[in-house]
Amino acid sequence: AGRLTSARGFVPCIMLVLVAATAVEVCAASPVLNSVFPAGGQAGTAVEVTIAGTSLVEVSTLHCSQQDITCRKVEGKKNTFELSIAEGTPVGQYDLYALTRDGLSSPRVFVVGNRNELLEATSNQPDTTPQTVPLDVTVNGRVQKGDIDRFTFAARKGQRLVLECLARRIDSNLRAVLGVFDSAGRRLAVNRGYFGIDPLISFVAP
């Protein structure tokens, strides 16, 4: 954006002097919230989240479209906040904004669930032992290019299990592939897309 101003001066009997001066207003880039990790939390708990994005200058707090979610800045940790999710907060997806020096950022999805929430192990790589997790939980993780996250769980014969990956539905660019293998490495099920490109697997344990 620009603004043009001018100043004029007149010297009698000699000449007319016209001086034009310009003043340029530089607009700050709009704050963009690119990621919130973990991307959700269980109702009735507090979760520490770290945000990242562009033009996030002097972030003072986070605002959520769900009034039952409040925020406290974590001192000593850059762009880290504690979100308190009130007991009884409805399960669902809400918009989260960062309040910066230049105003509110673009929104990012934050998910409120009703299951226990875990973080993926930082050492969860193909050459390490898979992370053991219980059933009926939500696991929050991040996948880099070419990354494969592996988890192991116990299931009874005849037990139906539903495994679901939320990616595109929570503003992620991940194109996930979800697979289930038995302890011998035999593939039992695989899915590349159920909710759009987000996979879901429903199967009965053999």
N, C-alpha and C positions, 0 to 999 in steps of 0.2 A: 504494500500500500504506500502511496506517496501523497504528499501535500505540498502545494506550491504557493509560496508567498512572495510578494514583491514590495520594494521600497522605491520611492521616487524623490528626486531632488531637482531644484530649478535655480540656475544662476542667471540673474537678470542681464540682458543685453549681450550675453556672451554665448551661451549654449544651453541646451537642454540635456541634462544627464539622466539617463534611465538606467538604474541598476536593478537587476533581477537576482534574487537570492532564492535558493531552494532549501527546503527542510524536508528530509526524508524520515518517515516513521517506519521503523522496522518492527514488524509483528513477530512476536515469539511463536515458535512452532507449537502446534497443538500437542498437548501431552497425550501419549498413546500407551495404554496398558497392554503389554503383550503376553504376560504370563503371571499367574498366581499359583504358588506351590506351597503346600498341597492345594489341589483344586476344590476341596470341599472338607466338610467336617460333620460329625454326628451331632444331632440335636441334644442339648443338655451338656455340652462340653465346650472347652476353649481350645482353639487350635492356633499355633504359631505359623504364619504364612510369610513368605518372601515374594516380593513383586519385582518385575523387570519390565522395561519398556523403553520408549524414547521420549526425550524432553520431560522426564519426571524430575523436575527441579524442586528441591525443598518440599518433599512430600510430608505433610503434617499428620494425615490420618487417612483412613479408608471409609467410604460411605457405601452402604448396601441398600438395595431397594426393599429389603425385608427389614422392618424396623426392630425386629427381635434380635438382630445381629449387631452388636456394638464392637467398637475397636479401641485398642490401646497400643500406642507406639512402644516398641521394645527398645529401650535405651542401649546404646553401644553396638547395635546391629543395624547396618544400613538397609533401608527399605524393608524392614521386618516389623510385623505387627501381630498382635494377639487379637483374634476374633472370638468373642464370647457369643455362643449360640444358645439362646434361652431354651429351657425345657419346654417342649410342646410346639417348637417352631415347625411349621408344616414342611414335610419333605418336598423338595423341589429345587429348581434352578433359579438363581437370582442374579441380578446385575451388581457388580462390585466396581467402584470407582476410586481412583486415587485423587485426593485433594492436594494440588500442587500450588506453588507460588503463582502460576499462571492460570489457575482454575482447575476444574474437574477434567480428568482424563476420559478417554473413551472407555466404555464398559468392558468387563470381562466376566464370564460366567463363574459363579461360585455355587457349589452343590451342597445342599443339606440332606443328609441321609439318616437312616434309623438303624444302621449297623455299626459295629466297632470299626474303626479306621486304623489302618497300618500304613507305614511308609516302606517302600521297597528297600532292600538292603543295597548299600552302595557298591558292594562287591558282587552283585548279582550279574555275573558275566558267564558266557558259554564255558569257560575253562574252570569255573568254580562250582561248588555244590549248590543246587537250587535252594532258594529260600523256602523254608517250611512255613506254611500258613494254615490256620484253621479254616473250616468252612463258615459260611454266613458272615463274611467280612468284606470290607472295601479296602483295596490296596491302591495307594497313590504312588504313581511312578512316573518317570520321565524316560523317553526313549530317544537316543541319539541315532544318527544315520548309521544303518547297518547293525544296530543294537538288537539283541535278543534277550528279553527278560524271562527267567524261568522260575516257576514256583512248584512246590510239591505239596500234596495234601492226601489225607487218607479218606477213602470212601468204602462203604459197605456194598456187597453184591446186591444188585437190584435197586440201589438208591439212585433217585433222579437228581441230577445236579444241573443248575443253570449258571453259566459263566457269561459275563457280559463286559465288553470294553467300551467305555465312553471316551471318545476322542473328538470327532467332528462336532458332536453335540455340545461339547464344552469349549468350542473355539480353537481346538487343536488342529494342526495340519497333518497329524499322523494318519497314515493309511494302514491300519492295523490288520494283522492276520493272527487269529486265535486258534491254537491247536491244543489237543489233549492227547497225552501218550501214557501208556501204562509203564510199570516199573521196568519192563524189559525193552522199552523204547518203541513199542508198536503203537502206531497212530490209531486212536479211537475215534477222533472227530476233528474236523477243521472247518473254519468259516472265515470268509473274507468280507462279508457284508450282510447285515440283517436290517438294521436301522440306517438306510442309506449305505455308507461304507463302513459304519461301525459294526463289528461282528458280535454275534451272540451264539452260544452253543448250549443246547439242551440235550442231555444224553443220560442213559441209564448205565451205571457202572457194571461191567461184566463180572 
